[in-house]
């Protein structure tokens, strides 16, 4: 009788705590500072470079702890965080379920490229 109760409790515990097949994500940090004339661009994901729909794009404080403003990519993977001051360095984090979160720094320059292209990887 005691063995049956033990097995039942152990089985329930195991079922409640077992890994449920969720992908493990790893933070990806882009070391090189990106240059752009705007805080906007396109986000692609996976090997096929498909538009990343519904990705959260956060403009963060320098220590990455405070979200200053946030938006999501549209059905084409496009986002815009508004018109930034030139010459400044901005901290951007992208995240969505099933992808590896991505952090990059962007320096806004008047004659820089007209937008960012960011490639995200699927979490494994």
N, C-alpha and C positions, 0 to 999 in steps of 0.2 A: 504494500500500500504506500509506504513512504517513498519507495523507488518510483512509483507511478507519478506521485505528486512532484517529486524532484524532476523527472523527465518532462512533465507538463510545464513546470515553471521554467526550466532551462530552454525548452522549445519556444515558448512565448518570448522569453528574453532574447533568444537568438534571432527570431523573426523580427522583433522590434528594433534590434541594433544592427542587423546585417546590412551590408552595403547594398543599395538598391539599384546599382547599375548607372548611377549618375557619372557624368564625365568629370574628370579632375581638371581643374583649370590652373594655369600658371601665369603669373603676372609677367608680361612682356614689357620691357622698358627700352625705348629707342634712345640710344646714347647720343647720337648726332642731333643737333638742333636743326629743325626744319625752318626754312625761310618761306614766307608767303606774304602777299599784300593784304590778305583777308584771313579771318578766322572762319573759314568755310571750306567745303570740299566734298569729296566723295569717299565712301567707305566700301571696300570690297571684302569678301570673305571666302575662304576655302581655295582649293587648287584651281577651280574654274573661275575665280575672280568674280563671283556673282555679287550684285548689289546687296549690301548688308542693311536690311530693313529693320527699323525699330531699335537700333543700337542707341544706348544712352551715351551722350557726349557731354561731359562735365568740364567746365572751366574751373580750375582749382586754384587755391592759394599756393604760394611757393613751397610750402611744406606738404602739399597734397592733402591736408586734413580738412579744409573747408571748401565746399562747393559754392562758387560765386554765382554761377548761372548754369543752366542745363537745358538741353534740347534732345530730340531724338531724330535719327535719320528717317527720311521719307521712303516711299516705295522704290525709289531709284538709288538709295544709299546716300543721298545728299543731306548735308547739315549746314547750318550757319549759326554762329554765336554772336552776330552783330558786328558793328564797325569798331575795330580796336584802334588804339593810339599807336602810331608808328614808332619804331625804335624800342618797343617794349618786348619783354619775354613773357610768354603765356604758357600755362601748364594745363594740358588737356588729357583727360582720361576717358577711354571708351570701354563700355562694358555691355554685355548682354548674356542671357542664358545660353550655354553651349559654346561660348567662344572664350578664348583667353583674353582677360582684361589687358588693355594696352595703354601705356603712358608715354606722352611725348611733350617736348618743349618746342614752342614755335616763336620765332623772332619775326615780328611784323616789320617789313620794309616797303617803302612806297613803290619801288620798282621791282618787287619780288614777284614770283609766279602768282597767277590769278586763282589760287586755291590749292588745297592739299589733296593728295591721294593717299589714303591710308589702307593698308592691307592687314586684315585680321586673320588669325588662324583658329581653326576649330579646336575646342578642348578635347583632349583624349582621355 
